[in-house]
Amino acid sequence: MAAKLRVTWKKSAIGYKRDQKRTIEALGLRRLGHSVEHGDNRAVRGMLTKVRHLVEVTEISPSETPSD
């Protein structure tokens, strides 16, 4: 199973450039403290690099993800 990343929005984007605010939005983050899960790929890693000062990233092991 592919690795997953849990992304949590930790710091407000007020005062940062518009492209960083739009990256937060594109990641699916809605409000401070909100967490989303994404597959680990180059596109997501690039987005996380752009906003690394605003988010916290945790790698999720396959045993932690609920299976449907």
PyMOL commands that set and color helices and strands:
alter all, ss='L'
color gray80, all
select helices_A, chain A and resi 18-26+42-50
alter helices_A, ss='H'
color red, helices_A
select strands_A, chain A and resi 4-9+35-39+55-60
alter strands_A, ss='S'
color yellow, strands_A
deselect
rebuild
show_as cartoon
